[in-house]
Amino acid sequence: MITEYLVDISRLQFAVTALFHFLFVPLTLGMTWLLVIMEAVYLTTGKQIWKDMTRFWGKLFGINFVLGVTTGITMEFQFGTNWAYYSHYVGDIFGAPLAIEGLMAFFLESTMVGLFFFGWDKMSRLQHFVTTVLMALGTSLSALWILVANGWMQNPVGAEFNYQTMRMEMVSFAQIFFNPDAQNKFVHTVSAGYVTGASFVLGVSAWYLLKNRDVAFAKRSFHVAAAFGFAAICSTIVLGDESGYSIGHAQQTKLAAIEAMWETEPAPASFNIIAGINEQEQKNDWVVHIPYAMGIIGTRSLDKEILGIHDIKKINEARIKNGMTAVSLLDKMRADKAAGIEPSTQTIAQFEQVKEDLGFGLLLKKYTDDMSQVTPQMIAQAVDDSIPGVTPMFWTFRVMVGMGMLMLTLYALCLFFVLKGNFAHKKWLLRFALMMIPAPWIAIEAGWFVAEYGRQPWTVYGVLPTHLSVSNIDVNQVLWSLAGFVAFYTILFIIEMTLMIKYVRLGPASLGTGRYDGEQKTALINADVSN
């Protein structure tokens, strides 16, 4: 019997590895296209400083890329070790984009990364530039297929349950690929990655300018990061708004939790800026809101309602009761199959009528395997389970949005003073840019928490509950592996930070060209000693 503790520990392990992994992914996504821009300028102008910029920032990208690959491999193995029933139940669908990601994107990306670092003296300028473009393309394609898989978990289109195999099976690859949730998640995620790359380059360049070192190098880097970052943060905010619209269609429960919207409001609903959430009494003690805003974001209209949590619970209760019938019929067909008897046409027809609510009926499996033993209390518990925790959803979402607004302010100011040509003299602006380096990571980790925690209690939304997805393994094995991952990933993180800080401190002098601060001082000292 799967215990709730095993489910929680398995979830924690996957969350830890995923959040660790995503410390590295956004910087990889953003840095590649910044390298493309810098090398494009080098290709067209032939100026050595742009080549040095591409090589230096590429060195930092390479350190981050290696750590991203190392931490990402673990997650794919966890589907087989900790989430075996999930892999069995939906593997035909979920496995397809993951396989394509490995064959199409990762091989392209990793091959081009090697050529990027070792091909400077072996390829022409144009050939190397094409390599950098393909490296960036491979990185984006890798994110695309991963997010297609994740988007299907959020909005499981293009698949149906097959009672003969007792599994979900793909019926339309096109629907899975063009799933609005997947596409919105992809463009929003890669845009956030672009902001991360730009913020890193902007902040480090600001530090060089504050130290008055490698000024020409830092100014050009700051220029690129400011322009690219402004476009990226605007894109991220707009695409985040589009994601909110998609959530309003596919995951009304998540949208209601994000807004702490307990009651269905008259259209158009207001946007709750902050609120005193009282989960015990399922209400807000007080709220500060913007009229109409949420209705426009969530429905793109002034006359469509956004359901509140209480009304969603009523709908979920009806679906759970309907799902009980689906589970009972499925159990009957399974028993008939085990006895070598073909299910009757009537049983199959009855199941087809209610199978859309099968997932909601499976929520009751947390309390009993026999649907005839279900009590009203169990149904009430399953209804409560169908709503994620409102408080963490509400405040985490606002952390994400708050960071986004701060970054928009930063990039607007940076671009304004870049266009005026006096940004290097604005010490307060440079300090602001330096302090904001962690902001995109905070926003991204908060965003992933909202996306994944907000899907609970589902592994696949409305289809497969999380408590049925885990492997039936010993809790101690999960605990020891979790401790091992935390220790190992912490060591990797320390290595990453040590190397990144080391090369940031060295700056472009780490290229050994003799043209930058540090190298020049060393050369003068050596000359004095020789004399």
Beta strands, then each sheet from edge to edge (+ up, - down):
strand 1: 159-162
strand 2: 167-170
strand 3: 271-278
strand 4: 283-290
strand 5: 458-460
strand 6: 464-465
sheet 1: 1+ 2-
sheet 2: 3+ 4-
sheet 3: 5+ 6-
end
